[in-house]
Amino acid sequence: MLELSAIAVFPVKSMRGVDLSRGEVEPRGLAGDRRFMVVDAARRFVTARECPGLLRVSPAFEGDALVLSAPGRSSLRVLPAGANASGPAVEIWGERCAAVDAGEAAAEWLSTVLGVAARLVQMTDACERGIDPDFSEPGDRVSFADAFPLLLIGEASLADLNARLPAPVEMRRFRPNVVVRGSPAYAEDDWSRLRIGPVEFAGARACRRCALPTLDPQSGEAHPRREPMRTLSRYRRRADGVYFGQLLIPRTTGSIGVGDAVEIIE
């Protein structure tokens, strides 16, 4: 029997994650996942790939508020934007979309923590950020995630990778939203339609990995030998990159929880 063994959201793109026992699946992905993002002075997105300090910032939810914490700093509390809030567009992967600036206090806090000029922005309901039409249906939308609403990885896939590595790594290096227990290693590569609890998902495509897993998820320090990507590249490389995990698009909405049954439909 397959079951859901972990759920995580990443409230701010490229910051640390928050583990959940239950999550609400919305059309854009899990509620609270990557609805905030850091941008530079040109309002272009910033990630831990170029600013590893983002990985030292811990987000948390306190009621409706987002609270950010970092070593040696007082916490920052950010209230959600109103339903009708608007602001200038931001850029993510060459695409422009609507976002609301979280204000000067948030900008000052982030800039001090990261050591570079930075601002915090929030996605609004007006943001119509689409998904690659080759892998989606008309009307599909995504948050500030790189390309798709959710990422799934099987526990056995990480176990197989760890058996090949000089030292094992944690699942959080790969930042999945949902983790499945009970499937063979890399079985998720072939899942095109599945159900977690009551919610149905389309398996869009396998996830092409960037260098982010080579960064320690707590400190942001780069692995001196580029692990685990160096090992993954030996046996998970395709013509256009190294793949690990399956990207999902919700086909229905609802609540999912750790321990829920996972059914492979196709």
C-alpha positions in Angstrom: 0.0 0.0 0.0 1.2 3.5 -0.9 0.8 6.3 1.6 1.6 9.9 2.0 4.5 10.2 4.5 5.3 13.9 4.5 3.9 17.3 3.5 5.8 20.5 3.3 5.2 24.0 2.1 7.7 26.8 1.3 5.9 30.0 2.2 8.7 32.2 0.6 10.4 30.9 -2.5 13.9 29.6 -1.7 13.6 30.0 2.1 13.2 27.0 4.5 10.1 24.9 4.5 7.4 24.2 7.0 6.3 20.6 7.7 2.6 20.0 7.9 0.4 17.1 9.1 -2.4 18.3 6.8 -2.5 20.6 3.8 -5.2 22.2 1.6 -4.7 21.6 -2.1 -5.7 24.6 -4.2 -5.5 25.0 -8.0 -2.0 26.7 -7.7 -0.8 24.0 -5.3 -0.8 23.7 -1.5 -2.2 26.6 0.4 0.6 28.8 1.6 3.2 27.4 -0.7 5.4 29.9 -2.5 2.9 32.7 -2.3 5.8 35.1 -1.3 9.0 35.8 -3.1 12.1 37.9 -2.7 13.0 40.3 -5.5 15.9 42.6 -6.2 15.8 46.4 -6.9 14.7 45.6 -10.5 11.8 43.5 -9.1 13.4 40.4 -10.5 13.1 37.2 -8.5 15.9 36.1 -6.2 16.6 32.5 -5.2 19.1 30.6 -3.1 21.0 29.7 -6.2 22.5 33.2 -6.3 21.7 34.2 -2.7 22.3 31.2 -0.4 21.5 33.3 2.7 17.8 32.7 1.9 18.2 29.2 3.3 19.0 30.6 6.7 15.6 32.3 7.0 12.8 30.3 8.7 9.2 31.1 7.9 6.3 30.2 10.1 2.5 30.9 10.1 0.9 32.7 13.1 -2.8 32.9 12.2 -3.0 34.8 9.0 0.5 36.4 9.4 3.8 35.2 7.9 6.6 35.4 10.5 10.3 35.3 9.3 13.2 34.5 11.6 16.9 34.6 11.1 19.9 34.1 13.4 20.8 37.2 15.4 17.7 39.2 14.2 14.3 39.9 15.7 11.5 38.2 13.8 9.6 40.0 11.0 5.8 39.7 11.0 4.1 40.2 7.6 0.3 40.5 7.3 -1.4 39.1 4.2 -2.3 41.5 1.4 -6.0 42.3 1.0 -8.1 40.5 -1.6 -8.2 43.7 -3.8 -4.5 44.7 -3.2 -2.5 45.5 -6.3 1.1 46.5 -7.1 3.6 46.7 -9.9 4.6 43.5 -11.7 7.6 41.3 -10.8 9.6 39.1 -13.0 10.1 35.4 -12.6 11.8 33.3 -15.3 11.3 36.1 -17.8 7.6 36.3 -17.1 5.8 39.3 -15.6 3.1 38.8 -13.0 1.2 40.9 -10.4 2.4 41.0 -6.9 2.0 43.2 -3.8 5.1 44.7 -2.0 5.3 43.8 1.7 6.6 47.3 2.6 9.7 49.1 3.8 10.1 47.3 7.1 10.2 43.9 5.3 12.6 45.3 2.7 14.9 46.6 5.4 14.8 43.4 7.4 15.5 41.2 4.3 18.3 43.5 3.0 20.0 43.4 6.4 19.8 39.6 6.7 20.8 38.9 3.2 23.4 41.6 2.8 22.0 42.8 -0.5 19.1 45.1 -1.5 16.0 42.9 -1.4 12.2 43.3 -1.1 9.4 40.8 -0.2 6.4 40.5 -2.5 3.2 38.5 -2.3 1.3 36.9 -5.1 -2.3 38.1 -5.5 -5.4 36.4 -6.8 -5.0 38.7 -9.9 -1.7 36.9 -10.8 -2.4 34.7 -13.8 0.9 32.8 -14.0 0.4 29.9 -16.4 2.1 26.5 -16.8 4.0 25.2 -19.9 1.1 24.3 -22.3 3.0 21.2 -23.4 2.3 19.7 -20.0 -0.9 21.4 -18.8 -4.4 22.2 -19.6 -5.9 25.7 -20.3 -6.6 27.5 -17.1 -3.9 25.7 -15.1 -2.0 28.1 -12.8 1.1 28.0 -10.6 2.4 30.0 -7.6 5.9 31.4 -7.5 7.2 27.9 -7.8 9.7 27.5 -10.6 7.2 25.8 -13.0 4.6 23.5 -11.5 2.3 23.5 -8.5 3.8 20.6 -6.5 6.8 18.3 -6.4 6.5 14.6 -5.3 9.3 12.3 -4.4 9.2 8.6 -3.3 11.0 7.7 -0.1 12.6 4.7 -2.0 14.1 7.1 -4.6 16.0 9.0 -1.9 17.0 5.7 -0.2 18.5 4.5 -3.5 20.4 7.7 -4.0 21.7 7.6 -0.5 23.0 4.1 -1.0 25.2 5.5 -3.8 26.4 8.6 -1.9 29.5 8.9 0.2 27.3 10.4 2.9 23.5 10.3 3.0 21.4 13.5 2.5 18.0 14.5 3.8 14.9 14.7 1.7 14.6 18.4 2.4 17.6 19.0 0.0 15.1 18.4 -2.8 12.2 20.5 -1.4 9.3 18.2 -2.2 5.8 19.2 -1.3 4.6 15.6 -0.9 6.6 12.4 -0.1 5.2 8.9 -0.8 6.1 5.7 1.1 5.8 2.2 -0.3 6.7 2.6 -4.0 9.8 1.2 -5.7 12.6 3.6 -6.3 11.8 6.1 -9.1 8.4 4.6 -9.7 7.0 8.1 -9.6 8.7 8.8 -12.9 5.8 7.0 -14.6 2.8 8.3 -12.7 0.6 10.3 -15.0 -2.5 10.3 -12.8 -2.8 9.7 -9.1 -5.0 10.3 -6.1 -3.7 11.4 -2.6 -6.6 11.0 -0.1 -9.5 12.6 -1.9 -7.5 14.8 -4.2 -6.6 13.9 -7.8 -3.4 15.1 -9.5 -1.9 14.9 -13.0 1.8 13.8 -13.2 3.0 16.5 -15.5 6.6 15.5 -16.0 9.8 14.5 -14.2 11.6 17.3 -12.3 14.8 18.6 -13.9 17.1 19.6 -11.1 19.2 22.7 -10.7 22.2 23.1 -8.4 20.0 23.9 -5.3 20.3 20.4 -3.8 24.1 20.9 -3.5 23.5 23.6 -0.9 23.1 22.6 2.8 19.4 23.3 3.5 20.3 24.9 6.9 23.5 26.8 6.3 23.3 27.5 2.5 26.9 26.3 2.2 27.7 24.5 -1.1 29.0 20.9 -1.0 32.6 20.9 -2.0 32.1 18.0 -4.4 28.7 19.1 -5.7 26.9 16.2 -4.0 24.3 14.9 -4.4 24.0 16.2 -7.9 27.4 14.7 -8.9 26.2 11.2 -8.1 22.7 11.7 -9.5 24.2 12.8 -12.8 25.8 9.4 -13.2 22.6 7.6 -13.5 19.7 10.1 -13.7 20.9 12.2 -16.6 18.9 12.7 -19.7 19.9 14.8 -22.8 18.7 18.0 -21.2 19.6 17.6 -17.6 19.4 15.5 -14.4 16.0 14.4 -13.1 14.7 13.5 -9.7 11.0 13.6 -8.6 7.7 14.1 -10.3 5.9 17.5 -10.9 2.2 17.5 -10.2 -0.8 19.6 -11.2 -4.0 19.4 -9.1 -7.0 18.2 -10.9 -9.3 18.6 -7.9 -9.0 20.4 -4.6 -9.3 19.4 -1.0 -7.5 18.4 2.2 -4.7 15.8 2.3 -2.9 14.5 5.3 0.1 12.4 6.3 -1.0 8.8 6.3 -3.5 9.2 3.4 -3.6 6.4 0.9 -2.0 7.1 -2.5 -3.6 5.5 -5.5 -1.9 5.3 -8.9 -4.7 5.7 -11.5 -2.4 5.7 -14.6 
